[in-house]
Amino acid sequence: MSDFSSSLSLFTENPAAAVIKDAFNSFSERRAQLNLPNPGTVDNLAREVQKEVMLTNFMFSGIRADLTKVFGMSPLFRVSHAFSMGSSSSMAPYNLSAMYGSPKVFMQGNLGNDGNLAAVGNYRWNQALVTKANAQIMSGSQQGLLQLDNDYTGADFSASLKAFNPSCLEGGLTGIFVGSYLQSITPGLALGFEAIWQRQGMNARPETALSYCAKYKGDNWIGTAQLQAQGTFSATYWRRLSERVEAGVDMNLTFAPSAAAMMMGGPSREGTTAIGAKYDFRASSVRAQVDSAGKVSCLLEKRIAMPISLTFAGEIDQVKQTAKVGMAVSLEIAGEELMEQQESMDATNMVPPPF
């Protein structure tokens, strides 16, 4: 063992290695003195607009009822029953869901009456590194979905490595692999990139793509931009108008070649722009959105009492002359001790689960 260590010292204890080590330490010290903030992840680059203000993740149609039973708060454990009728989404008429969360482990499973199964498992190795696994099995489908993620959150950067359906059973590496990196350059500006390598099978050639992204955070506004290799440019703008009001703009522009466009000597240009706003009341919130495609959407979330909340959703398509309406009732049941425990918990002193 000593002979092995002495052989490695030849590469670590020499003038060249000492110069590289001193330069790296000096760079790390100057970088720490800048005190740059963490910029978030590339996946959540436009989270304030796309996941908080816009209605893409909240819209639904038909009637839905959610019944949740809370068995514990620390660690978190709950079981939910979801019923839906007349829904245009892929949601089954009945879904059973169970969730467990602690500062290190997060697990959730969903089983529908149509046989579809979805499971999520996250593990936090430390404050910076989180490993995530997502598996889906569709009823009647010959192939499911397996997604493996590793997210690392540094002091002033975030890095992520994902794999979709990775396999080596065909004599080589197949699947989709995505790597992303976002670095703070100044207290407000962050730059990053996302690289994709995919190969559907050994009889197909591998494909690569590279996209670039930027994020700037002001005092009460955030602007983002992303350029993808497929010819898609997206930009968002989020602003807090007051303590309870947020507004955002989401723009997507696609440069896609088509047969007609090639005959005219240039690619076609298609784009959409959506403007949305969110207003938070004391026990409710209202979201409204209008886009360039002629759709007007609105969503109201109202908490009637501590265990009951109502959600109303509506959308009008001016171009297609169609309308969608949705209503949901959510009931959360917990014991008095759990309710008191939830109210007395101080969220700032708790380590959040690795969602």
C-alpha positions as CSV (number, residue, x, y, z in Angstrom):
1,M,0.0,0.0,0.0
2,S,2.9,2.4,0.8
3,D,4.4,1.6,-2.6
4,F,1.2,2.5,-4.3
5,S,0.9,5.8,-2.4
6,S,4.5,6.7,-3.1
7,S,3.9,6.0,-6.8
8,L,0.9,8.4,-6.8
9,S,3.0,11.1,-5.0
10,L,5.0,11.4,-8.2
11,F,1.9,13.0,-9.9
12,T,0.8,15.0,-6.9
13,E,4.0,16.2,-5.3
14,N,5.8,18.0,-8.1
15,P,6.3,21.7,-9.1
16,A,3.7,21.5,-11.9
17,A,1.0,20.0,-9.6
18,A,1.9,22.6,-6.9
19,V,1.4,25.5,-9.4
20,I,-2.0,24.1,-10.5
21,K,-3.1,23.6,-6.9
22,D,-2.1,27.1,-5.9
23,A,-3.9,28.6,-8.9
24,F,-7.0,26.6,-8.2
25,N,-7.0,27.6,-4.5
26,S,-6.5,31.3,-5.4
27,F,-9.3,31.1,-7.9
28,S,-11.6,29.4,-5.4
29,E,-10.8,32.1,-2.7
30,R,-11.6,35.0,-5.1
31,R,-14.7,33.2,-6.3
32,A,-15.9,32.8,-2.7
33,Q,-15.3,36.5,-2.0
34,L,-17.7,37.5,-4.7
35,N,-20.5,35.9,-2.7
36,L,-22.6,35.0,-5.8
37,P,-26.0,33.5,-5.3
38,N,-27.2,30.1,-6.5
39,P,-29.0,30.7,-9.9
40,G,-31.3,27.7,-9.6
41,T,-31.4,24.9,-12.2
42,V,-31.9,24.9,-16.0
43,D,-35.1,23.0,-15.7
44,N,-36.5,25.7,-13.4
45,L,-35.1,28.6,-15.4
46,A,-38.5,30.2,-15.9
47,R,-40.2,28.7,-12.8
48,E,-41.7,32.0,-11.7
49,V,-43.5,32.5,-14.9
50,Q,-44.3,28.9,-16.2
51,K,-45.0,27.2,-12.9
52,E,-46.3,30.0,-10.7
53,V,-48.2,32.5,-12.9
54,M,-49.2,30.7,-16.1
55,L,-52.0,28.2,-16.1
56,T,-50.3,25.4,-18.1
57,N,-49.8,23.2,-15.0
58,F,-53.1,24.1,-13.4
59,M,-55.7,23.9,-16.2
60,F,-58.1,21.0,-16.3
61,S,-61.7,20.3,-17.5
62,G,-64.6,18.3,-16.1
63,I,-65.3,17.5,-12.5
64,R,-62.6,16.3,-10.0
65,A,-62.6,15.4,-6.4
66,D,-59.5,14.8,-4.2
67,L,-59.7,13.2,-0.8
68,T,-56.4,13.2,1.2
69,K,-55.8,11.6,4.6
70,V,-52.7,12.8,6.5
71,F,-51.1,10.3,8.8
72,G,-48.0,12.2,9.8
73,M,-46.3,15.6,9.3
74,S,-42.7,14.8,10.3
75,P,-42.0,12.6,8.5
76,L,-44.8,13.5,6.0
77,F,-47.1,10.6,5.1
78,R,-50.4,10.9,3.3
79,V,-52.7,8.9,1.1
80,S,-55.0,10.4,-1.6
81,H,-57.9,9.3,-3.6
82,A,-58.7,11.2,-6.8
83,F,-61.9,10.9,-8.8
84,S,-62.5,12.6,-12.1
85,M,-65.3,12.7,-14.7
86,G,-65.5,14.3,-18.1
87,S,-61.9,15.3,-18.0
88,S,-60.1,15.8,-21.3
89,S,-56.7,15.1,-19.8
90,S,-55.0,11.7,-19.5
91,M,-56.1,11.4,-15.8
92,A,-57.9,8.1,-15.1
93,P,-61.4,8.2,-13.5
94,Y,-59.8,7.0,-10.2
95,N,-56.3,7.3,-8.9
96,L,-54.7,6.1,-5.7
97,S,-51.7,8.1,-4.5
98,A,-49.4,7.6,-1.5
99,M,-46.6,10.0,-0.5
100,Y,-43.8,9.9,2.0
101,G,-41.3,12.6,2.7
102,S,-38.5,13.3,5.1
103,P,-35.4,15.5,4.9
104,K,-33.5,12.8,3.1
105,V,-36.1,10.6,1.4
106,F,-39.1,11.4,-0.8
107,M,-41.3,8.7,-2.3
108,Q,-44.6,8.9,-4.2
109,G,-46.7,6.4,-6.1
110,N,-49.8,6.7,-8.3
111,L,-52.0,3.9,-9.5
112,G,-55.0,4.4,-11.7
113,N,-57.9,2.1,-12.4
114,D,-56.7,1.9,-16.0
115,G,-53.6,0.1,-14.9
116,N,-51.1,3.0,-15.3
117,L,-48.5,3.1,-12.6
118,A,-46.1,6.0,-11.8
119,A,-43.5,6.0,-9.0
120,V,-41.0,8.7,-7.9
121,G,-38.2,8.2,-5.5
122,N,-35.7,10.9,-4.4
123,Y,-32.7,10.6,-2.0
124,R,-30.7,13.5,-0.6
125,W,-27.1,12.4,-0.1
126,N,-26.2,15.8,1.4
127,Q,-27.3,19.4,1.2
128,A,-26.0,19.7,-2.3
129,L,-26.5,16.3,-4.1
130,V,-29.9,14.8,-4.8
131,T,-30.6,11.6,-6.8
132,K,-34.0,11.2,-8.4
133,A,-35.7,8.2,-10.0
134,N,-39.0,8.3,-12.0
135,A,-40.6,5.2,-13.5
136,Q,-43.9,4.9,-15.4
137,I,-45.7,1.9,-16.7
138,M,-48.5,2.4,-19.2
139,S,-51.3,-0.1,-19.6
140,G,-51.1,-1.8,-23.0
141,S,-47.7,-0.2,-23.8
142,Q,-44.7,-2.4,-24.6
143,Q,-42.2,0.0,-23.1
144,G,-42.3,2.1,-20.0
145,L,-40.3,5.1,-18.9
146,L,-37.3,5.2,-16.6
147,Q,-35.7,8.5,-15.7
148,L,-32.6,8.9,-13.5
149,D,-31.5,12.4,-12.3
150,N,-28.6,13.6,-10.3
151,D,-28.8,17.3,-9.3
152,Y,-25.9,19.1,-7.6
153,T,-26.5,22.5,-6.1
154,G,-23.3,24.5,-5.4
155,A,-22.9,27.9,-3.8
156,D,-23.0,29.8,-7.1
157,F,-23.9,27.1,-9.7
158,S,-26.1,24.1,-10.4
159,A,-25.3,21.0,-12.4
160,S,-27.6,18.2,-13.5
161,L,-27.2,14.9,-15.3
162,K,-30.3,13.0,-16.6
163,A,-30.8,9.6,-18.3
164,F,-34.0,8.5,-20.0
165,N,-34.4,4.8,-20.5
166,P,-30.7,4.0,-20.4
167,S,-29.7,0.6,-21.6
168,C,-26.7,-1.5,-22.5
169,L,-28.5,-4.7,-23.5
170,E,-28.2,-4.2,-27.2
171,G,-24.4,-4.3,-27.2
172,G,-24.0,-0.5,-26.8
173,L,-25.3,2.5,-25.0
174,T,-28.8,3.6,-25.9
175,G,-31.3,6.1,-24.5
176,I,-31.4,9.9,-24.0
177,F,-28.8,11.6,-21.8
178,V,-29.1,15.3,-20.8
179,G,-26.5,17.4,-19.0
180,S,-27.0,21.0,-17.9
181,Y,-25.0,23.6,-16.0
182,L,-26.0,27.1,-14.8
183,Q,-23.4,29.5,-13.4
184,S,-23.8,32.9,-11.7
185,I,-21.6,35.5,-13.4
186,T,-22.7,38.5,-11.4
187,P,-25.2,38.9,-8.5
188,G,-27.9,39.2,-11.1
189,L,-26.7,37.4,-14.3
190,A,-26.4,33.7,-14.8
191,L,-25.4,31.8,-17.9
192,G,-25.7,28.1,-18.7
193,F,-26.1,25.4,-21.3
194,E,-27.8,22.1,-21.8
195,A,-26.4,19.2,-23.9
196,I,-28.4,16.3,-25.2
197,W,-27.1,12.9,-26.5
198,Q,-29.5,10.3,-27.7
199,R,-29.5,7.0,-29.5
200,Q,-32.8,5.1,-30.1
201,G,-31.1,1.8,-31.0
202,M,-27.8,0.4,-32.2
203,N,-29.0,0.5,-35.8
204,A,-29.4,4.3,-35.5
205,R,-26.8,7.0,-35.4
206,P,-26.5,9.0,-32.2
207,E,-27.8,12.5,-32.2
208,T,-26.6,15.5,-30.2
209,A,-28.0,18.9,-29.5
210,L,-26.8,21.9,-27.5
211,S,-28.9,24.8,-26.1
212,Y,-27.9,28.0,-24.3
213,C,-29.7,29.9,-21.6
214,A,-29.4,33.1,-19.6
215,K,-31.2,34.5,-16.6
216,Y,-31.1,38.0,-15.1
217,K,-32.7,38.8,-11.7
218,G,-33.4,42.4,-10.8
219,D,-34.9,43.8,-7.6
220,N,-38.5,42.8,-8.4
221,W,-38.3,41.2,-11.8
222,I,-36.6,38.2,-13.6
223,G,-35.9,37.8,-17.3
224,T,-34.8,34.6,-19.0
225,A,-33.9,33.5,-22.5
226,Q,-33.1,30.1,-24.0
227,L,-31.9,29.2,-27.5
228,Q,-32.2,25.5,-28.5
229,A,-30.4,23.7,-31.3
230,Q,-33.7,22.7,-33.0
231,G,-34.3,26.3,-33.8
232,T,-36.5,27.3,-30.9
233,F,-36.1,30.5,-29.0
234,S,-38.0,31.2,-25.7
235,A,-38.0,34.2,-23.4
236,T,-39.9,35.0,-20.2
237,Y,-40.4,38.1,-18.1
238,W,-41.7,38.0,-14.5
239,R,-42.4,41.0,-12.3
240,R,-43.9,41.4,-8.9
241,L,-46.2,44.4,-9.1
242,S,-47.1,44.4,-5.4
243,E,-47.0,42.2,-2.4
244,R,-49.9,40.1,-3.7
245,V,-49.8,40.6,-7.5
246,E,-47.4,38.9,-9.9
247,A,-47.4,39.1,-13.7
248,G,-45.5,37.3,-16.4
249,V,-44.9,37.0,-20.2
250,D,-43.9,33.8,-21.9
251,M,-42.8,33.9,-25.6
252,N,-41.8,31.0,-27.9
253,L,-40.5,31.4,-31.4
254,T,-39.8,28.4,-33.7
255,F,-37.8,28.5,-36.9
256,A,-38.8,25.2,-38.6
257,P,-38.1,24.4,-42.2
258,S,-41.1,23.2,-44.2
259,A,-41.7,22.2,-47.9
260,A,-43.5,25.4,-48.7
261,A,-40.9,27.5,-47.0
262,M,-38.0,25.8,-48.8
263,M,-39.6,26.6,-52.1
264,M,-39.8,30.2,-51.1
265,G,-36.2,30.1,-50.0
266,G,-36.4,30.4,-46.2
267,P,-37.7,28.6,-43.0
268,S,-41.1,29.2,-41.6
269,R,-41.5,31.1,-38.4
270,E,-44.1,30.2,-35.8
271,G,-44.5,31.7,-32.4
272,T,-46.8,32.2,-29.5
273,T,-46.9,34.7,-26.7
274,A,-48.8,34.4,-23.4
275,I,-49.5,37.1,-20.8
276,G,-50.6,36.1,-17.3
277,A,-51.2,37.5,-13.9
278,K,-51.7,36.1,-10.4
279,Y,-53.5,37.7,-7.5
280,D,-53.2,36.2,-4.0
281,F,-56.0,37.0,-1.5
282,R,-56.1,36.0,2.1
283,A,-57.6,32.6,1.5
284,S,-57.7,32.3,-2.3
285,S,-55.8,33.1,-5.5
286,V,-56.8,34.0,-9.0
287,R,-54.8,33.4,-12.2
288,A,-55.7,34.8,-15.6
289,Q,-54.0,34.3,-18.9
290,V,-54.4,35.3,-22.6
291,D,-52.2,34.2,-25.5
292,S,-51.7,35.1,-29.1
293,A,-53.5,31.9,-30.3
294,G,-56.8,33.4,-29.1
295,K,-57.2,31.5,-25.8
296,V,-58.4,33.2,-22.6
297,S,-58.0,31.2,-19.4
298,C,-58.9,31.8,-15.8
299,L,-58.4,29.8,-12.6
300,L,-59.7,30.4,-9.1
301,E,-58.5,28.6,-6.0
302,K,-60.6,29.2,-2.9
303,R,-60.1,27.7,0.6
304,I,-63.5,27.4,2.2
305,A,-62.3,26.1,5.5
306,M,-59.1,24.5,6.8
307,P,-59.8,21.0,5.3
308,I,-61.8,22.1,2.2
309,S,-60.8,24.0,-0.9
310,L,-62.5,24.6,-4.3
311,T,-61.0,25.2,-7.7
312,F,-62.7,26.6,-10.8
313,A,-61.1,26.6,-14.2
314,G,-62.3,28.0,-17.5
315,E,-60.9,28.5,-21.0
316,I,-62.3,30.0,-24.1
317,D,-60.7,29.5,-27.5
318,Q,-61.7,32.4,-29.7
319,V,-60.4,30.8,-32.9
320,K,-61.9,27.4,-32.6
321,Q,-65.0,28.7,-30.9
322,T,-64.8,26.2,-28.0
323,A,-64.9,26.4,-24.3
324,K,-63.7,24.2,-21.3
325,V,-64.9,24.4,-17.8
326,G,-63.5,22.5,-14.8
327,M,-64.4,22.3,-11.1
328,A,-62.5,20.5,-8.3
329,V,-63.1,19.8,-4.7
330,S,-60.3,18.9,-2.3
331,L,-60.7,17.6,1.2
332,E,-57.8,17.1,3.5
333,I,-58.4,15.1,6.6
334,A,-56.0,15.1,9.6
335,G,-56.3,14.7,13.3
336,E,-56.4,17.6,15.7
337,E,-52.8,16.9,16.9
338,L,-51.5,16.8,13.3
339,M,-53.3,20.1,12.5
340,E,-51.8,21.7,15.6
341,Q,-48.4,20.3,14.7
342,Q,-48.6,21.7,11.2
343,E,-49.5,25.2,12.5
344,S,-46.7,25.2,15.1
345,M,-44.0,24.0,12.7
346,D,-41.5,26.6,11.6
347,A,-40.7,25.9,8.0
348,T,-37.6,28.0,8.1
349,N,-35.9,25.6,10.5
350,M,-36.8,22.5,8.5
351,V,-34.8,20.8,5.8
352,P,-37.2,20.5,2.8
353,P,-37.7,17.0,1.3
354,P,-35.7,16.3,-1.9
355,F,-38.7,17.0,-4.3
